[in-house]
Amino acid sequence: MGKEKIQINEEFWDIMPDDYKDLVTHSTYGKTDRGWKDVGSSTELIAEHSLCAGCPESIAFRHIMASIPAPEDTVMVGSTGCTSLVFPMVAVHNIHSLFGNQNAVATGLKRALNVRFPDKTKDVIVLAGDGATVDIGLDMTLQSWFRGERFTTICFDNELYANTGGQESGLMQKGFVAKMAPVGKKFEKVRLPEIARESGCAYVAVLTTSKPSLVEKVVRQAVLIARDIGPTYLQIYTPCILEIGKQSMEGLQEMRDAESAGERFKFREYVTPEAQAFLDEIAAKKKAEKLASASN
């Protein structure tokens, strides 16, 4: 789907909903330099949502949506959780999977798209919470990495089951006490980024969504590497301010604190040599294009 696919016949313009007309007028479909600065002016980057006020997931969602290289040729696979409240509000193809089987659904989807559109690149992105990724869906997450499935998995890590009352997840911090985990977590946070690295992922990154330019860079790299090299994994801290006892305006500071030196979400990434060579090639092409444009 390109921007030409959503155009409205002139005869029907006056009777179309305003949000659809806004999509046609302001969407970033086909825009090669789209990015986080388009947030706020493009309908497909979440015009509204039903998440809590100040929810970091909504911030992360907007930054990710703005960073996808080709939204018109992207299908996102979501899982049960708070993110499922957002998918109906974005103009990107999406599938709602069962709780935990999102990577299995994405596997079949990616393979089917390759058969259906052999001459066109179709990106598949999984977006699920920590419960769906590391607890209930861990087997299907790992198996997709073992097989080298070429799509990106993004985990919104809020370190507990936020959507169902605050139960303990494998990514919860040791000792943390939640409403439905009153005795405190008994073991350390599962080292899923390291597991992803050892399971065949070509690119792995850990970050928060406090720096939109960093999110844009990482998401774009992950999607492009997944197209040509192999599976990629992003773990993004999106704290549930409601469950950890924060005010609606404190989510951004919570993320900044978690990414400070020595903290669990200090930015780090792993890139295989093959993936790094691929990124270097892309950078060289961009540099050559800029030089050619400047000389003209």
Phi, psi and omega in degrees: 000121173252180182296332180294339182285341183254007180296150182253134174300138183307324182294336184258358187304314186293338183258000180279148179300149182298324181292328177288320177297324178294323178299314180297321185282322191240001183295157182263012177305130178084356181275115186287334182255025179298151180187192188296337179290348176278350179297131180103345181236358183234124185299324185288355178262036177076095177287326179201169179202169182250020175282171181294153177300130179079009183296123178300334178298323180293325177294312180299317180301314181297316181296320180293313180301323180286343186260348179299126184302321184220081183300329181290344179239032182237139172239127178258139178249116181254169179235169176302136182150188182298328182297334180294344177281345184263325186307323179294348185258010180239145181267054175229135179306136180209155179233134176264113182270177172286170183288103175108344183261018186299323180287332175290317177298317181296325178299308179297321180296312181299317180293320179294321178295324178296325179284316183289325181233069185296338183254014182222141179278125176238119181270141174239131181230126174269135176226114184212162179280179183291327178296316180288329185275311188256341181258276186295324184255015187302318182300313182288330174297309182295318183298325178293326177288318179302320182281350181073033181296133188270074171211167183261133174252125177244124177256120170277099186268102173255010170064024171185174175274089186287327188285343185236020171114000176094042175280162180288137173240167180297338180265002175294148178290148177298133178087351183291137179251127178237172184301321181254016175222065191289341182267353178090148180295136186264346182224166184292160176302129180300134184272068184295324177301319178292324177296318179299317179299315183283347183263004174111004179290135181278339180212132180224136177218145177238131184195175168250182179254022182285339180244097185301324180295325178289317177301316180301313181297313184293315180297315180299315179299316182298316182292317181293320178295320180297330179297318192245337188250302184171187185298148178229155184220131176238133177241111187245126180285117177231078186300140174276100185297331179294317185278338180259008173079032179255160175278162185300332182269004185260000183297318181297317180293324177301318179292319179297321178296322183287343181255006179289168185306129178084354181272166190292339180246024171300132187302131174209152179215155176233130180229126176292156178305320179295317179293322179295320177298322178296315179295321178297322179295319178296316180297320180296320179295317179297319179297317180295321179295321179294317179296319180294320179294321181292323181289336180275000000 
